[in-house]
């Protein structure tokens, strides 16, 4: 069987291939992977990448098995670029979590939720005066998602710079339906598109101090519909910090 590190490297390579080869008007966010264990826990996360994608996550364990999640993200590639891309997205959901395994080191979570967002995608061409607009696309969209998380805490801590650190790793699989509510090209309304995405992600966390962890996330998305604009192609490749507090 492939080890987790091998799978993560493969996914990272596929992510880069999707990023280079395709472009979509929709960019997925880094989802919440809170690894909730008991009532009263609060999870806060922040993630970023080189594409200008910044994501924030929040989760709260209402009981020992029921949790709430909220995600928000913003993307801004900057105006001085051939592809000027801006997007914001906000979503929330409710779900179930439980510990599994002999030592209770594994956590399984499932969440369902709804989100809304807006994208502006301007195709530009470099000129002696700067950048000329070639095509302007804008959409308002909504999404419905189901997300499955599986995560585990390494039994033995790792030794880094003479200090023993806890290591966690896991997988998140999102099934999302994204639909355009409004769509315009060069200011003219166009018939909207919808797509169904499968978004597998892998993440690894390393403890920095009690409750605070460094997280690396990578993954990609697969679109089931063949669309011109709303399609797969943008990967999730982020580095971030997560903080969990409020345990019993």
C-alpha positions in Angstrom: 0.0 0.0 0.0 1.1 3.6 -0.6 2.0 5.5 2.5 0.4 8.8 3.4 3.5 10.8 2.4 3.6 9.1 -1.0 -0.1 9.8 -1.6 0.4 13.4 -0.5 3.2 13.9 -3.0 1.2 12.4 -5.8 -1.8 14.7 -5.0 0.6 17.7 -4.9 1.9 16.8 -8.3 -1.6 16.4 -9.7 -2.6 19.7 -8.1 0.2 21.5 -9.9 -0.7 19.9 -13.2 -4.4 21.0 -12.8 -3.2 24.5 -11.9 -1.0 24.9 -14.9 -3.2 23.3 -17.5 -6.7 24.7 -16.7 -8.5 27.7 -15.5 -11.9 28.0 -13.9 -14.0 30.9 -12.8 -14.5 29.1 -9.5 -11.6 28.6 -7.0 -12.2 26.2 -4.0 -11.4 27.3 -0.5 -9.5 25.4 2.2 -12.2 23.7 4.2 -12.4 23.3 7.9 -10.8 20.1 9.3 -11.3 20.7 13.0 -10.8 17.2 14.4 -13.3 17.9 17.1 -13.3 15.4 20.0 -15.6 16.7 22.8 -18.2 19.3 23.7 -16.9 22.8 24.2 -14.0 22.6 21.8 -13.4 25.6 19.5 -11.3 25.5 16.4 -9.9 28.5 14.5 -7.8 28.2 11.3 -6.2 30.5 8.8 -4.6 29.4 5.4 -2.9 31.2 2.5 -1.1 30.3 -0.8 0.9 32.0 -3.5 -2.2 32.6 -5.7 -3.5 35.2 -3.2 -6.1 32.8 -1.8 -6.7 33.4 2.0 -9.1 31.2 3.9 -10.4 31.3 7.4 -12.2 28.5 9.3 -14.1 28.3 12.6 -15.7 25.2 14.3 -17.5 24.7 17.5 -18.5 21.4 19.2 -22.0 21.9 20.6 -22.1 18.4 22.1 -19.8 15.4 22.2 -21.0 14.5 18.7 -22.5 17.6 17.0 -20.5 20.4 15.6 -20.8 23.6 13.6 -18.4 24.8 10.9 -18.0 28.1 9.1 -15.6 29.0 6.3 -14.7 32.2 4.5 -12.2 33.0 1.8 -11.0 35.8 -0.4 -8.8 35.7 -3.6 -7.2 38.7 -5.2 -4.4 38.1 -7.8 -3.8 41.8 -8.3 -4.7 44.1 -11.2 -1.2 44.0 -12.8 -1.7 40.5 -14.2 -2.9 39.0 -17.4 -5.6 37.2 -15.4 -7.1 39.6 -12.8 -9.1 37.2 -10.5 -11.1 38.2 -7.4 -13.4 36.0 -5.4 -15.1 35.9 -2.0 -16.9 33.0 -0.5 -18.7 32.4 2.8 -20.3 29.1 3.9 -21.5 27.3 7.0 -22.6 23.9 8.0 -23.6 21.4 10.8 -22.3 17.9 11.3 -21.5 14.8 13.3 -18.1 13.8 14.7 -16.8 10.8 16.7 -13.6 9.2 17.9 -12.8 5.8 16.5 -10.1 3.2 16.8 -8.7 1.2 19.7 -6.8 4.1 21.2 -9.4 6.7 20.2 -6.6 8.5 18.2 -8.7 8.8 15.0 -11.6 11.2 14.4 -14.3 10.9 11.8 -16.4 13.9 10.8 -19.2 14.6 8.3 -20.6 18.0 7.6 -23.4 19.4 5.4 -23.7 23.1 4.5 -24.5 26.0 2.2 -22.5 28.9 0.9 -22.6 32.0 -1.3 -20.0 33.9 -3.2 -19.0 36.3 -6.0 -16.2 36.1 -8.7 -14.8 38.7 -11.0 -12.5 37.3 -13.7 -10.8 39.8 -16.0 -8.8 38.6 -19.0 -6.2 41.3 -19.8 -3.5 41.9 -22.3 -0.2 43.7 -21.7 0.3 46.9 -23.7 2.6 49.9 -23.7 0.0 51.7 -21.4 -0.2 48.8 -19.0 -3.0 46.2 -19.4 -6.0 46.3 -21.7 -9.2 44.5 -20.9 -9.9 41.6 -23.2 -12.9 40.0 -21.5 -14.7 40.6 -18.2 -16.6 37.8 -16.5 -18.6 38.1 -13.3 -20.8 35.7 -11.4 -22.8 35.4 -8.2 -23.0 31.7 -7.1 -24.2 29.5 -4.4 -23.1 26.0 -3.3 -24.3 23.0 -1.3 -21.6 20.7 0.1 -21.2 17.5 2.0 -17.8 16.9 3.6 -16.2 13.8 5.1 -13.1 14.2 7.3 -10.8 11.4 8.6 -7.8 12.3 10.7 -5.4 10.6 13.1 -2.9 11.6 15.7 0.5 9.9 15.4 1.0 7.6 18.4 4.7 8.6 18.9 5.7 12.2 18.9 8.4 13.4 16.5 11.7 14.9 17.7 12.4 18.4 16.2 15.3 20.5 17.5 15.4 18.5 20.7 11.7 19.0 21.4 9.0 16.3 21.0 6.1 17.5 18.8 2.6 15.9 18.1 1.9 15.1 14.5 -1.6 14.8 12.9 -2.6 13.9 9.4 -5.8 13.3 7.6 -8.0 13.4 4.5 -11.1 15.5 3.6 -13.4 14.7 0.7 -15.9 17.3 -0.3 -18.9 16.8 -2.6 -20.1 20.2 -3.8 -22.8 21.5 -6.1 -21.9 25.0 -7.3 -24.4 26.9 -9.4 -24.4 30.4 -11.0 -27.2 32.7 -9.8 -26.1 35.5 -12.0 -23.5 35.5 -14.8 -22.4 38.2 -17.2 -19.7 38.4 -19.8 -18.6 42.0 -20.7 -21.6 43.3 -18.9 -24.1 41.2 -20.9 -26.2 38.5 -19.0 -25.4 35.0 -20.1 -27.1 31.7 -19.3 -25.6 30.4 -16.1 -23.8 27.0 -15.5 -23.7 24.6 -12.7 -21.2 21.8 -11.8 -20.7 19.0 -9.3 -17.3 18.9 -7.8 -15.4 16.1 -6.0 -12.6 17.7 -4.0 -10.2 15.3 -2.2 -7.7 17.0 0.1 -4.8 15.8 2.3 -3.5 17.7 5.3 -0.7 17.3 7.8 -0.4 19.2 11.1 2.6 19.7 13.4 2.3 21.0 16.9 4.1 24.3 17.7 2.9 24.9 21.2 -0.1 23.5 23.1 -3.2 24.0 21.0 -1.4 25.8 18.1 -0.4 23.8 15.0 1.1 24.4 11.6 -0.9 22.9 8.8 -0.1 22.0 5.2 -3.0 21.2 2.9 -3.0 20.1 -0.8 -5.6 18.7 -3.1 -7.5 19.2 -6.3 -11.1 19.3 -7.7 -12.8 17.2 -10.3 -15.8 18.6 -12.2 -18.5 16.2 -13.4 -20.0 18.6 -16.0 -18.2 19.8 -19.1 -18.7 23.6 -18.9 -17.0 26.5 -20.6 -16.5 28.6 -17.5 -17.6 26.8 -14.3 -15.2 23.8 -14.4 -12.4 22.1 -12.4 -8.9 23.3 -12.7 -7.9 25.4 -9.6 -6.1 23.4 -6.9 -6.0 23.8 -3.1 -2.4 24.2 -2.0 -2.1 26.1 1.3 0.0 26.7 4.4 -1.7 27.8 7.6 -2.1 27.9 11.4 -4.8 26.2 13.4 -5.6 26.6 17.1 -7.9 24.5 19.2 -9.0 25.4 22.7 -11.8 24.9 25.2 -11.3 21.2 25.9 -12.8 19.8 29.1 
